[in-house]
Amino acid sequence: MDNNWTNAPGGSNNSAANNRWAAPAGNDQQPTNNYVPNYGNPSQMINQNYGAPQQHQQPPPQRQQAPPPRSVSNISSASHSSAAAPPATPTTSQKAPTDPIIADRAGDEETEDGRIRNKEAASKIRDAWIYKQIRARQDEFTTYQQGRIFVGTWNVNAKGKDENLSSWLCADWHQYGPPDIVVVGFQEMVDLNAVNVAVENKSQQRSQFWVDRIRSTLNSRENTMGDPMRAYTQLAVKYLVGLLVCVFVKAPHKPHLKYVGTDSVGVGVMGVMGNKGGVSIRLQFYDTTLCFVCTHLAAHRENVAGRNADFANVFSKTSFEIGEEAVSEVIRSGSLNKLSAGTSSVGISEHDISFWFGDLNYRVDESIPTERVLELSKANQLSELIEQDQLNVERAQGRVFQDWEEGQLAFKPTYKYQPGTDLYEERPDKKLRAPAWCDRILWLAQEPGHVSQLNYVRSEINFSDHKPVMSTFLVTIKDVVLSKRMQVYKEVIRLLDTFENNSLPMVSLDRIKLDFGEVRYDQRVTLPIIITNTGKVVAPFRLVPKLEEEALCKPWVTVSPAYGMLIPGEQTEIEVTIAINNATAHALNTSREVLEDSLILRLENGRDYYISVSGKYARSCFGMSVDDLVLYTDPIRAVPLDPILRAEKYDINTKAAMCVPKELWRIIDAIYERGLDERDLFSTPGNPDEVYQIRECLDTGAPFGNFSVHSMTEALQSFLSNLSSPVVPSSLFPTLDIDAQNIQSFARKFLEDMPPIQYNVFIYTVSFFREVLSHRQGNRLSPAKIARICCTCLVSSAQGNGEEGAESLPKKRGNMQQIMLHFLETNSI
């Protein structure tokens, strides 16, 4: 954080304290440790400070000239044209929240008058409320300065000798000045062969090679001009097979860095090996927590789901064991959920600012041919490619990197080049690959206004088949003034004390019965409960599990928040949500579940409140099996869920069952009537409202409206993909490689082994797709694309055990796709 930033709007340049944000000319006074061990014991607090700049108490405005980050909301959801992926509601790839049970019921104490108290829960809830109040007033005791962070990433393809790295690491120093923190990530610093993956016998050597190269580049005579205070010092390094991340900081900042932690997560072979995965470093810079994650995700253009899964695994499994003292700092920075968790570790999202970078391997969607991608890339005509970039599409659909930001892609794709040249790989003896922006940098901030991206560019160093990518960020750094924080703390405690010493807590609930009425498949319905503190003392409350149960509620119910504290007269709202997914729908259809549950709201040092939750499932054909659907000629909504009522109404005769579900016949017939010559059939997404109405028509037997054919095709894919059991089970997956000699015999045996109903559905569906292909001149569909759609809709995911299963899964799915292609192209089935 150099002198040119202290003149930023809202800043100050007239204090000796600002010297530490600049490149100092002499010795600086070293600040003392500013850690406060425990909010709850004022006598133990150390009234020391950083020597921090205190000229302004509000965060300075952000630089207006910084390029705006690319907003996911600006990416058209229609840009996702991969027909192989069925329509689906956005899934949370990031770490899923667990039930916030903040204290075990073993600590419950029952008083003589029947009241129950848990001292651990009450203490944690009280502390959480205190932290929340102090967090809300942080501007009263926090000063802010702005600094720069450089993030670079490069897949070096196991190459690299003595090439000059200045054009990558120091390219923008003349414009923005040397950054305060330099973070560099590498992928494939060694060959990802079986020996290196299993033994890592070269990783340490190559890691040290690159760290030394970075250090010598940053601390060259040209950069430091012989001044040691301009030099960079190595803070942390973490490597895993071919992955490496390292952090360097300016020498004056070294005393203000603490709680440094590292972690690595392998997600490659068998889901644990290090040929793919992530390496991470976290730290506290003054009073701002930072996290840097370098990853190499699953390869191959078609493997979008694999990359999404790798992201989710690295995100959820990365954890830094930093100790309770450091976690207290994280809590004060706003991650209040760590207080209830009672752990001494933090995850990626529990930092003020996190950066994620590396060879993420997302490509341009397969809807654009490789030759076209090459043509546009070489011509630097990027808008069409950016629109079809898989990472942009997946983020827009909410399937990956939720809430993360990325800058505008204003540079040519960084992969794949002929090593040693600036030419994309088009040599005849090499496999032709579509250029792609594999190498990316994203960030996640608790306060979005505290991060501004100054640039997002690539370097032209050319000895690898990837180009290096780099970005410089202007970030707002927090610096706490302990004496002022102590004053705020005492004021909060005095306010709390005025209410804690009177009598027992009392609250009122505006309702204790929640009737959600009719709830439909894939629908989320939320009802609020208003809790008001009607007593004279604070009222800590929490939801607790029922006796002999571990979860707060059934899986289809979520409650937020699950605990809190109210001062007298204060009220808050609890939201109870019901969501019917595939698993719940299957349980309801088989009478293993009913939409009834009860919640226990416990008032600490007070009584329990029992809240009943109920609803009526509006039965849907989605989430059912084809074996059940063929039994009923009536609309499925009219078929009772109760097995006794169902038996009274229907005389089930399997011999009289329909050949295929009527719902499948209706929707295929509707698509046929609307025309199979529609361009981009099965590629263009449908209207969500129309898809919902189509599902209602299928469930109720109502005639279809004037729905678009694209909405109908999306509904068809969703129907087949969401059957409770797939049409083609994994037991029918080929165990041998499929080739031209054996495909005919295997296809025949494949059909012979298929159960009758599934056989009918398979033949009916494939016959329809054969008809679709006969209109390929109009709809522009290819047999290969239809084969991928068939695999997604009709085939279950193969399950493998151990290394053999993990390695054979892509091969098995490839064999199944060949079989589907055979059925689509053969003259007779």
C-alpha positions in Angstrom: 0.0 0.0 0.0 2.2 2.8 -1.3 2.1 6.5 -1.1 0.2 6.8 -4.4 -2.8 5.1 -2.7 -2.8 7.3 0.4 -4.0 10.1 -1.8 -7.1 8.1 -2.8 -10.4 9.9 -2.1 -11.2 9.8 1.6 -7.6 9.0 2.6 -4.8 11.0 4.2 -1.2 11.5 3.5 0.0 13.6 6.4 0.5 11.0 9.2 3.6 9.1 10.1 1.3 6.1 10.6 0.8 6.0 6.9 4.5 5.2 6.4 3.9 1.5 6.8 1.5 1.5 3.9 4.3 3.0 1.7 7.7 1.8 0.8 9.5 3.3 3.9 12.8 5.1 3.7 14.0 4.1 7.1 13.2 2.0 10.2 9.6 1.9 11.3 8.5 1.5 14.8 7.2 -2.1 15.2 3.6 -2.3 16.4 2.6 -4.5 19.3 0.2 -7.5 19.1 -3.4 -6.3 19.1 -5.2 -9.6 19.8 -8.0 -9.4 22.3 -8.3 -12.9 24.0 -11.9 -12.7 25.2 -14.7 -10.1 24.8 -16.3 -11.4 28.0 -13.4 -10.5 30.4 -12.6 -6.8 30.1 -9.8 -7.1 32.7 -7.9 -9.4 30.3 -8.0 -7.0 27.4 -4.8 -5.4 26.3 -5.2 -1.8 25.4 -2.6 -1.8 22.6 -2.8 -0.7 19.0 -1.0 -1.2 15.7 0.2 2.3 15.5 -2.6 2.3 12.9 -3.6 5.3 10.8 -6.6 7.0 12.4 -7.3 9.9 10.0 -10.7 8.6 8.8 -13.2 6.3 10.4 -15.2 5.4 7.3 -14.1 3.2 4.4 -12.7 5.4 1.5 -14.6 5.4 -1.7 -13.6 2.9 -4.3 -11.6 3.9 -7.4 -14.0 4.7 -10.2 -11.6 3.9 -13.0 -11.3 0.2 -12.0 -13.0 -2.0 -14.5 -16.4 -3.3 -13.3 -16.6 -7.0 -12.4 -18.6 -9.1 -14.7 -22.1 -9.6 -13.2 -23.5 -13.1 -13.5 -26.9 -11.6 -13.8 -25.9 -10.1 -17.2 -25.2 -13.4 -18.7 -28.2 -14.7 -20.6 -29.5 -17.9 -19.2 -30.3 -18.9 -22.8 -26.6 -19.2 -23.5 -26.4 -22.7 -22.1 -27.1 -24.8 -25.1 -25.8 -28.2 -24.0 -28.7 -30.5 -24.6 -27.1 -33.2 -22.6 -27.9 -31.4 -19.4 -31.5 -31.7 -18.2 -33.3 -28.7 -16.8 -32.7 -28.5 -13.2 -33.2 -26.1 -10.4 -30.0 -24.5 -9.2 -28.1 -26.6 -6.8 -25.8 -25.4 -4.1 -22.3 -26.5 -5.0 -20.8 -24.7 -2.1 -20.7 -26.0 1.4 -24.2 -26.9 2.5 -25.2 -25.5 5.9 -25.8 -28.1 8.6 -28.4 -27.9 11.3 -27.1 -25.2 13.6 -27.4 -27.3 16.9 -25.3 -25.1 19.1 -25.4 -27.2 22.2 -26.0 -30.9 22.9 -29.2 -31.8 24.8 -27.0 -33.7 27.3 -26.3 -30.3 28.8 -30.0 -29.6 29.5 -30.9 -29.0 33.1 -34.5 -29.2 34.4 -35.5 -27.1 37.3 -38.0 -27.9 40.0 -40.8 -26.1 38.2 -40.2 -27.9 35.0 -38.2 -25.3 33.2 -35.2 -26.4 31.1 -31.9 -24.5 30.9 -28.7 -25.2 28.9 -25.9 -23.1 30.2 -23.7 -23.8 27.2 -26.4 -22.8 24.7 -27.3 -19.7 26.7 -23.7 -18.5 26.9 -23.1 -19.0 23.1 -26.3 -17.3 22.2 -25.4 -14.4 24.5 -21.9 -14.1 23.0 -23.3 -14.2 19.5 -25.6 -11.3 20.3 -22.7 -9.3 21.7 -20.6 -10.0 18.7 -23.4 -9.0 16.4 -23.9 -5.6 18.2 -20.2 -4.9 18.1 -20.0 -5.9 14.4 -22.8 -3.5 13.6 -20.8 -0.7 15.2 -17.4 -1.6 13.8 -16.9 1.7 12.0 -16.7 3.3 15.4 -13.4 1.5 16.2 -12.0 0.6 12.8 -9.8 2.6 10.4 -9.5 1.7 6.8 -6.6 1.8 4.3 -6.4 0.6 0.7 -3.8 -1.8 -0.6 -3.1 -3.8 -3.6 -3.0 -7.6 -4.1 -1.6 -9.3 -7.2 -3.0 -12.7 -8.1 -1.4 -14.7 -10.9 -2.0 -18.2 -12.3 -0.3 -20.4 -14.8 -0.4 -23.9 -16.1 3.3 -24.4 -17.0 2.8 -27.9 -18.6 5.7 -29.3 -16.7 8.1 -26.9 -18.5 10.1 -23.8 -17.5 13.8 -23.1 -17.2 15.2 -19.6 -16.9 12.6 -17.5 -18.8 12.1 -13.9 -17.6 8.9 -13.7 -15.5 8.8 -9.9 -15.2 6.3 -9.5 -18.0 3.9 -11.5 -15.9 4.6 -10.7 -12.3 5.6 -7.0 -12.7 3.7 -6.0 -15.8 1.5 -3.3 -14.2 4.0 -1.9 -11.6 4.6 1.1 -13.8 0.8 1.9 -13.7 -0.3 0.9 -10.2 3.0 0.5 -8.3 4.3 -2.7 -6.6 1.5 -4.6 -4.8 1.5 -5.2 -1.1 0.8 -8.9 -1.5 1.8 -11.1 -4.4 0.0 -14.5 -4.7 1.0 -16.9 -7.5 -0.5 -20.3 -8.4 0.9 -22.9 -10.7 -0.6 -26.1 -12.2 1.2 -29.0 -13.8 4.6 -27.9 -12.4 5.4 -31.7 -12.9 4.1 -34.2 -15.3 0.8 -35.7 -14.0 1.9 -39.3 -14.6 1.1 -42.2 -12.2 4.5 -42.1 -10.5 4.4 -38.3 -9.7 0.8 -38.6 -8.5 1.5 -41.5 -6.2 4.9 -40.5 -4.8 5.3 -36.7 -5.4 9.0 -37.3 -5.8 9.6 -34.2 -8.0 7.0 -31.8 -6.5 9.2 -30.4 -3.8 12.1 -29.8 -6.2 9.9 -28.0 -8.8 8.1 -26.1 -6.1 11.4 -24.7 -4.8 12.4 -23.9 -8.3 9.4 -21.8 -9.0 9.4 -20.1 -5.6 13.1 -19.1 -6.1 12.2 -17.8 -9.6 9.4 -15.6 -8.2 11.5 -14.3 -5.4 14.4 -13.4 -7.7 12.0 -11.6 -10.0 10.2 -9.6 -7.3 13.4 -8.7 -5.6 15.5 -7.9 -8.6 17.8 -4.9 -8.5 15.5 -3.1 -10.9 12.5 -3.5 -8.6 14.1 -3.0 -5.2 16.7 -0.4 -6.2 18.8 -1.9 -3.4 16.3 -0.9 -0.7 15.5 -3.9 1.6 12.2 -2.2 2.6 11.1 -2.5 -1.0 11.8 -6.3 -1.1 9.3 -9.1 -0.8 9.5 -11.8 1.8 8.1 -15.3 1.4 5.1 -15.9 3.7 3.8 -19.4 2.9 4.0 -22.1 0.3 1.7 -25.1 -0.3 2.1 -27.7 -3.0 0.2 -30.9 -4.1 1.7 -33.0 -6.9 1.6 -30.4 -9.8 -0.2 -27.7 -7.9 1.6 -24.8 -6.1 0.5 -21.7 -4.4 2.8 -19.2 -2.7 2.4 -15.8 -1.0 4.9 -13.0 -0.8 4.4 -9.8 1.1 6.3 -6.5 1.2 8.8 -6.5 4.0 7.2 -3.7 6.0 3.9 -5.7 6.3 5.5 -8.9 7.6 4.9 -8.0 11.4 1.2 -7.4 10.7 0.5 -10.9 9.3 -0.6 -13.7 11.6 -2.7 -16.8 11.8 -1.3 -18.2 8.6 -2.7 -21.6 7.6 -2.5 -23.9 4.6 -4.5 -26.9 3.3 -4.6 -29.2 0.3 -7.5 -31.2 -1.2 -7.1 -33.9 -3.8 -10.1 -34.7 -6.0 -8.4 -36.6 -8.8 -8.2 -40.4 -9.2 -10.6 -42.1 -6.7 -11.7 -38.6 -5.6 -8.6 -38.1 -3.4 -5.5 -38.2 -5.5 -3.6 -35.0 -6.2 -3.6 -35.0 -10.0 -6.6 -32.7 -9.6 -7.5 -30.6 -6.6 -6.7 -27.5 -4.7 -4.0 -25.9 -2.5 -4.9 -23.0 -0.2 -3.3 -20.4 2.0 -5.2 -18.2 4.5 -3.9 -15.3 6.7 -4.9 -12.3 8.7 -3.5 -9.1 7.2 -3.8 -6.4 9.9 -7.5 -7.1 10.8 -8.7 -8.4 7.4 -8.8 -12.1 6.8 -7.7 -13.3 3.3 -7.9 -16.7 1.7 -6.2 -17.8 -1.6 -7.3 -21.0 -3.3 -5.3 -22.4 -6.4 -7.1 -25.3 -8.1 -6.8 -27.6 -11.1 -10.2 -29.0 -12.0 -11.5 -31.8 -14.2 -10.5 -31.7 -17.9 -12.3 -32.4 -21.2 -14.7 -30.1 -22.9 -17.8 -32.1 -22.2 -17.1 -32.7 -18.5 -18.8 -29.6 -17.0 -20.5 -31.6 -14.2 -17.1 -33.0 -13.2 -15.6 -29.5 -12.9 -18.6 -28.3 -10.8 -18.2 -31.3 -8.6 -14.5 -30.7 -8.1 -15.2 -27.1 -7.1 -17.8 -28.3 -4.6 -15.4 -30.8 -3.1 -12.5 -28.4 -2.8 -14.8 -25.7 -1.3 -16.4 -28.0 1.2 -13.2 -30.0 2.2 -10.8 -27.1 2.5 -10.4 -26.3 6.2 -7.7 -24.3 8.1 -7.0 -25.5 11.7 -5.9 -22.1 13.1 -6.9 -22.5 16.8 -9.6 -20.9 19.0 -7.7 -17.6 19.3 -7.6 -17.1 15.6 -11.2 -18.2 15.2 -12.1 -15.4 17.7 -10.6 -12.9 15.2 -12.7 -14.5 12.4 -15.8 -14.2 14.5 -15.1 -10.5 15.2 -14.8 -10.1 11.4 -18.4 -11.2 11.0 -18.5 -15.0 10.6 -20.9 -15.5 13.5 -21.7 -19.1 12.6 -18.3 -20.2 13.9 -19.4 -19.2 17.3 -22.1 -21.8 17.4 -20.0 -24.4 15.7 -17.5 -24.4 18.5 -14.6 -25.4 16.3 -11.0 -24.1 15.9 -11.0 -24.2 12.1 -12.4 -22.0 9.4 -13.4 -22.7 5.8 -13.0 -20.7 2.6 -16.1 -18.5 2.8 -15.3 -17.5 6.4 -12.9 -14.8 5.4 -13.4 -11.2 4.6 -12.0 -11.7 1.1 -11.3 -15.0 -0.8 -9.6 -15.4 -4.1 -10.0 -18.6 -6.3 -7.8 -19.0 -9.3 -6.1 -21.7 -11.4 -6.7 -23.9 -14.4 -10.4 -24.3 -13.8 -10.6 -26.1 -17.2 -14.0 -24.6 -18.2 -14.3 -24.5 -22.0 -16.4 -22.9 -24.7 -19.7 -24.9 -25.0 -19.8 -27.7 -27.6 -22.6 -26.0 -29.5 -19.8 -23.9 -31.2 -17.7 -26.2 -33.4 -13.9 -26.4 -32.7 -13.1 -24.8 -36.0 -15.4 -21.9 -35.4 -13.8 -21.3 -31.9 -10.4 -21.3 -33.5 -11.5 -18.8 -36.1 -13.0 -16.4 -33.6 -10.1 -16.7 -31.2 -7.5 -15.9 -33.8 -9.6 -13.0 -35.0 -10.0 -11.7 -31.4 -13.8 -11.7 -31.9 -14.7 -12.8 -28.4 -18.3 -11.9 -27.7 -19.9 -15.1 -29.0 -17.3 -17.2 -27.2 -17.8 -15.4 -23.9 -21.5 -15.9 -24.2 -21.0 -19.6 -24.5 -18.2 -19.9 -22.0 -19.1 -22.8 -19.7 -18.1 -21.0 -16.4 -20.2 -18.0 -17.3 -23.1 -20.3 -18.1 -22.8 -22.4 -15.0 -22.5 -19.4 -12.8 -25.6 -17.8 -14.4 -27.5 -21.0 -13.7 -26.4 -21.0 -10.1 -24.6 -24.4 -10.4 -21.1 -23.3 -9.4 -19.3 -20.4 -7.8 -22.4 -18.9 -6.2 -21.8 -15.3 -5.1 -18.3 -15.2 -6.5 -17.3 -12.4 -8.9 -15.1 -12.4 -12.0 -13.9 -9.5 -14.1 -14.7 -9.1 -17.8 -12.9 -11.5 -20.1 -11.1 -9.0 -22.4 -8.2 -11.2 -23.5 -8.0 -14.0 -26.0 -8.5 -17.6 -24.8 -5.4 -18.8 -22.9 -5.4 -22.5 -24.0 -4.3 -24.3 -26.1 -1.1 -23.0 -27.7 1.8 -24.6 -29.5 4.6 -24.5 -26.8 7.2 -21.9 -27.6 4.9 -20.0 -30.0 1.9 -17.6 -29.9 -0.1 -19.9 -32.2 -3.0 -22.0 -31.2 -2.4 -25.7 -31.5 -3.4 -26.7 -35.1 -0.5 -29.1 -36.1 -1.8 -32.1 -38.0 -0.1 -34.6 -35.7 -1.8 -33.1 -32.6 -5.3 -33.4 -31.4 -7.3 -30.4 -32.4 -8.7 -28.6 -29.4 -11.0 -25.6 -29.1 -9.3 -22.6 -27.5 -10.7 -21.8 -24.1 -10.4 -19.5 -21.1 -9.2 -22.4 -18.8 -7.2 -20.0 -16.6 -9.4 -17.8 -14.4 -9.4 -15.6 -11.3 -12.5 -15.0 -9.1 -13.1 -13.4 -5.7 -15.6 -13.5 -2.9 -16.0 -10.6 -0.4 -18.2 -10.2 2.7 -18.3 -6.5 1.8 -18.4 -6.3 -2.0 -17.4 -2.6 -1.9 -14.1 -3.5 -0.3 -12.7 -5.1 -3.5 -12.1 -3.4 -6.8 -10.4 -5.1 -9.7 -7.9 -2.9 -11.4 -7.0 -5.2 -14.3 -7.6 -8.7 -15.6 -5.2 -9.6 -18.3 -2.9 -12.3 -19.6 0.9 -12.5 -20.2 2.4 -13.5 -23.5 5.1 -15.8 -22.1 4.9 -18.7 -24.5 6.9 -21.8 -23.4 3.7 -23.6 -22.1 0.5 -24.5 -23.9 -1.2 -22.1 -21.5 -0.8 -18.4 -21.2 -0.3 -16.9 -17.7 -3.2 -14.8 -16.3 -2.9 -12.1 -13.7 -5.1 -9.5 -11.9 -4.4 -6.7 -9.5 -7.0 -5.8 -6.9 -7.5 -2.7 -4.8 -8.8 -3.9 -1.4 -9.9 -2.2 1.7 -7.9 -3.3 4.7 -9.4 -3.0 8.3 -7.3 -1.9 11.2 -8.9 -2.0 14.7 -8.3 0.6 17.4 -8.5 -1.5 20.5 -9.2 1.3 22.9 -12.3 2.4 20.9 -13.4 -1.2 20.5 -13.2 -1.6 24.3 -15.4 1.4 24.7 -18.0 0.0 22.4 -17.9 -3.3 24.1 -18.5 -1.7 27.5 -21.5 0.2 26.2 -23.0 -3.0 24.7 -22.5 -4.9 28.0 -24.1 -2.1 30.0 -27.2 -2.2 27.7 -27.4 -6.0 28.1 -26.9 -5.8 31.9 -29.9 -3.5 32.3 -32.2 -6.4 31.1 -30.5 -9.5 32.4 -31.1 -9.1 36.1 -34.9 -8.8 36.4 -37.0 -12.0 35.9 -37.7 -14.9 33.6 -37.9 -14.5 29.8 -41.3 -14.5 28.1 -42.2 -14.5 24.4 -45.3 -14.7 22.3 -45.6 -16.5 18.9 -48.2 -15.2 16.4 -48.9 -18.8 15.4 -48.0 -22.3 16.5 -49.7 -24.2 13.6 -48.3 -23.9 10.1 -50.6 -25.3 7.5 -48.8 -25.0 4.1 -51.9 -26.2 2.2 -51.2 -27.9 -1.1 -47.5 -28.2 -1.9 -46.3 -29.2 -5.4 -43.2 -31.0 -6.6 -40.1 -28.9 -6.9 -41.8 -26.0 -5.1 -40.6 -24.1 -2.1 -43.2 -22.6 0.2 -42.3 -20.4 3.2 -44.4 -19.3 6.1 -43.2 -16.9 8.8 -43.6 -17.0 12.6 -43.2 -13.7 14.4 -41.6 -14.0 17.9 -42.0 -11.1 20.3 -40.3 -10.7 23.6 -43.1 -9.7 25.9 -41.1 -10.0 29.1 -38.8 -7.7 30.9 -35.5 -9.6 30.3 -33.6 -10.8 27.3 -35.0 -14.0 25.7 -32.5 -16.4 24.2 -34.3 -19.0 22.1 -33.3 -21.9 19.9 -34.8 -24.8 18.1 -33.9 -28.2 19.6 -34.3 -31.8 18.2 -37.0 -34.0 19.4 -36.2 -36.7 21.9 -34.0 -39.5 20.5 -33.5 -37.5 17.3 -30.4 -35.6 16.1 -31.9 -33.3 13.4 -34.0 -30.2 14.3 -36.6 -31.2 11.7 -37.3 -33.5 8.8 -35.2 -33.1 5.6 -38.0 -31.4 3.7 -38.3 -28.6 6.3 -35.7 -25.8 6.8 -35.9 -23.1 9.5 -34.0 -19.8 9.5 -32.7 -18.6 11.9 -32.6 -21.5 14.3 -31.6 -19.5 17.3 -31.4 -15.8 18.4 -31.8 -13.4 21.3 -34.5 -10.7 21.8 -34.3 -7.8 24.2 -37.7 -6.7 25.7 -40.1 -5.4 23.1 -37.9 -6.7 20.3 -39.4 -9.0 17.7 -38.0 -11.2 15.0 -39.3 -13.4 12.3 -38.5 -17.1 11.8 -39.1 -18.5 8.3 -40.2 -22.1 8.0 -39.8 -23.5 4.5 -41.1 -26.7 2.9 -39.4 -28.0 -0.3 -40.3 -31.1 -2.2 -37.4 -32.6 -4.0 -37.0 -36.0 -5.8 -36.2 -38.0 -2.7 -39.1 -36.5 -0.7 -41.5 -37.0 -3.6 -40.5 -40.7 -3.9 -41.0 -41.2 -0.1 -44.4 -39.6 -0.3 -45.5 -41.6 -3.3 -44.5 -44.8 -1.6 -46.3 -43.8 1.7 -43.0 -43.8 3.6 -43.5 -40.1 4.4 -46.2 -37.6 5.2 -46.0 -33.9 5.2 -46.3 -33.6 9.0 -43.6 -32.5 11.5 -43.3 -30.6 14.8 -40.7 -28.1 15.8 -39.6 -27.4 19.4 -38.7 -23.8 20.2 -36.9 -23.6 23.5 -36.7 -20.5 25.5 -33.5 -20.7 27.6 -34.4 -20.6 31.3 -38.0 -20.7 30.1 -40.6 -22.9 28.5 -40.7 -24.9 25.3 -43.1 -24.0 22.5 -44.3 -26.7 20.1 -45.0 -25.7 16.5 -46.9 -28.1 14.2 -46.0 -28.2 10.5 -48.3 -29.8 8.0 -49.1 -29.7 4.3 -50.8 -31.8 1.6 -48.7 -33.1 -1.3 -50.2 -32.4 -4.7 -49.1 -35.7 -6.3 -47.0 -35.4 -9.4 -45.8 -37.8 -12.1 -42.4 -36.3 -11.6 -40.4 -38.3 -9.0 -42.5 -41.5 -9.7 -41.4 -44.7 -11.4 -42.7 -45.9 -14.8 -43.9 -49.1 -13.1 -46.3 -47.1 -11.0 -47.3 -44.6 -13.7 -48.5 -47.3 -16.2 -51.0 -48.6 -13.6 -53.3 -45.6 -13.6 -55.4 -44.2 -16.5 -56.6 -41.3 -14.3 -54.5 -38.2 -13.9 -51.9 -38.9 -11.2 -53.1 -36.0 -9.1 -56.4 -37.9 -8.6 -54.7 -41.0 -7.3 -54.7 -41.0 -3.5 -51.4 -41.1 -1.7 -52.9 -43.2 1.1 -52.5 -46.9 0.1 -55.9 -47.9 1.7 -57.8 -45.3 -0.2 -55.9 -46.1 -3.3 -56.8 -49.8 -3.0 -60.5 -48.9 -2.5 -60.6 -46.7 -5.6 -58.5 -48.9 -8.0 -58.4 -52.6 -8.7 -54.8 -52.8 -9.6 -54.3 -55.3 -12.5 -50.8 -55.3 -13.8 -51.9 -57.2 -16.9 -54.2 -54.3 -17.8 -51.5 -51.8 -17.3 -50.7 -49.4 -20.1 -47.6 -50.0 -22.3 -46.0 -46.7 -21.5 -47.0 -43.9 -19.0 -49.7 -41.7 -20.5 -47.7 -38.7 -19.4 -44.9 -39.7 -21.6 -47.2 -40.3 -24.6 -48.9 -36.9 -24.1 -45.8 -34.9 -24.0 -44.1 -36.7 -27.0 -47.3 -36.4 -29.0 -47.4 -32.6 -28.2 -43.9 -32.2 -29.3 -44.6 -34.0 -32.5 -47.6 -31.8 -33.2 -45.7 -28.6 -32.6 -43.1 -29.6 -35.2 -39.8 -31.4 -35.1 -38.2 -29.0 -37.6 -37.9 -26.3 -34.9 -34.3 -24.9 -35.0 -32.1 -25.8 -32.0 -34.7 -28.3 -30.7 -33.5 -29.7 -27.3 -30.9 -27.0 -27.1 -32.9 -23.8 -26.5 -34.2 -23.7 -22.9 -37.9 -23.3 -22.3 -39.9 -20.7 -20.4 -39.8 -21.7 -16.7 -43.5 -20.6 -16.2 -44.5 -22.7 -19.2 -42.5 -25.7 -18.0 -44.4 -25.5 -14.6 -47.8 -25.3 -16.4 -46.9 -28.3 -18.6 -46.1 -30.3 -15.4 -49.5 -29.3 -14.0 -51.2 -30.4 -17.2 -49.5 -33.7 -17.0 -50.5 -34.2 -13.3 -54.1 -33.0 -13.7 -55.0 -34.3 -17.2 -55.7 -30.7 -18.3 -55.2 -30.0 -22.0 -51.9 -28.3 -23.0 -52.0 -24.6 -23.7 -50.2 -22.8 -26.5 -46.8 -23.7 -25.1 -43.6 -23.4 -27.1 -42.0 -26.6 -28.3 -38.8 -25.7 -26.4 -40.8 -25.6 -23.2 -42.2 -29.0 -24.1 -38.8 -30.6 -24.8 -37.4 -29.2 -21.5 -40.4 -30.7 -19.7 -39.8 -34.1 -21.4 -36.1 -34.1 -20.4 -37.0 -33.2 -16.8 -39.7 -35.9 -16.6 -37.4 -38.7 -17.7 -34.4 -37.4 -15.7 -36.5 -37.2 -12.5 -38.0 -40.6 -12.4 -37.5 -42.3 -9.1 -35.6 -45.1 -10.8 -34.0 -44.7 -14.3 -35.3 -46.4 -17.4 -31.9 -48.0 -17.9 -30.4 -49.2 -14.5 -26.7 -49.4 -13.9 -26.9 -53.2 -14.0 -27.3 -53.0 -17.8 -24.1 -51.0 -18.3 -21.7 -52.9 -20.6 -18.8 -54.6 -18.8 -16.7 -54.9 -21.9 -15.5 -52.4 -24.4 -18.0 -51.8 -27.3 -16.7 -52.0 -30.8 -18.2 -52.5 -34.3 -17.9 -56.3 -33.9 -19.8 -56.8 -30.7 -22.2 -53.8 -30.6 -25.0 -55.7 -32.5 -25.0 -58.6 -30.2 -24.7 -56.5 -27.1 -27.6 -54.3 -28.2 -29.8 -57.4 -28.6 -28.9 -58.7 -25.2 -29.4 -55.2 -23.7 -33.0 -55.2 -24.9 -33.5 -58.8 -23.8 -32.4 -58.1 -20.2 -34.6 -55.0 -19.9 -37.8 -55.4 -17.8 -41.0 -55.2 -19.8 -42.2 -51.7 -18.8 -38.7 -50.2 -19.1 -38.3 -52.0 -22.5 -41.5 -50.3 -23.7 -40.5 -46.9 -22.5 -37.0 -47.3 -24.0 -38.3 -48.4 -27.4 -41.0 -45.7 -27.4 -38.5 -42.9 -26.5 -35.8 -44.0 -28.9 -38.3 -44.3 -31.7 -39.3 -40.7 -31.0 -35.7 -39.5 -31.1 -35.2 -41.4 -34.4 -38.1 -39.4 -35.8 -36.6 -36.2 -34.4 -33.3 -37.1 -36.3 -35.2 -37.5 -39.5 -35.9 -33.7 -39.3 -32.2 -32.9 -38.7 -32.0 -30.4 -41.5 -34.4 -28.2 -39.8 -33.7 -28.8 -36.1 -29.9 -29.1 -36.6 -29.6 -32.0 -34.2 -26.9 -34.7 -34.7 -27.1 -38.4 -33.7 -24.2 -37.8 -31.2 -26.1 -35.0 -29.5 -29.3 -37.0 -29.3 -27.3 -40.0 -27.9 -26.0 -37.7 -25.1 -29.5 -36.6 -24.3 -30.6 -40.2 -24.2 -27.8 -41.1 -21.8 -28.7 -38.2 -19.5 -32.5 -38.9 -19.5 -32.6 -42.7 -19.6 -29.5 -44.0 -17.9 -28.6 -43.9 -14.3 -25.2 -42.8 -13.1 -22.9 -45.8 -12.8 -21.6 -46.4 -9.3 -18.1 -47.8 -8.9 -16.2 -48.9 -5.9 -12.6 -47.9 -5.4 -10.1 -47.1 -8.1 -11.6 -49.4 -10.7 -15.1 -47.9 -10.4 -13.8 -44.3 -10.5 -11.6 -45.0 -13.5 -14.1 -47.0 -15.5 -17.1 -44.7 -15.0 -16.2 -42.4 -18.1 -15.6 -45.5 -20.2 -18.9 -47.1 -19.2 -20.8 -43.9 -20.0 -18.9 -43.7 -23.3 -20.0 -47.3 -24.1 -23.6 -46.5 -23.2 -23.4 -43.5 -25.5 -22.2 -45.8 -28.3 -25.1 -48.1 -27.7 -27.6 -45.2 -27.8 -26.0 -44.0 -31.0 -26.4 -47.6 -32.4 -30.1 -47.7 -31.6 -30.6 -44.2 -33.2 -28.8 -45.0 -36.4 -29.6 -48.7 -37.1 -32.3 -49.5 -39.6 -34.3 -51.5 -37.1 -34.4 -51.8 -33.3 
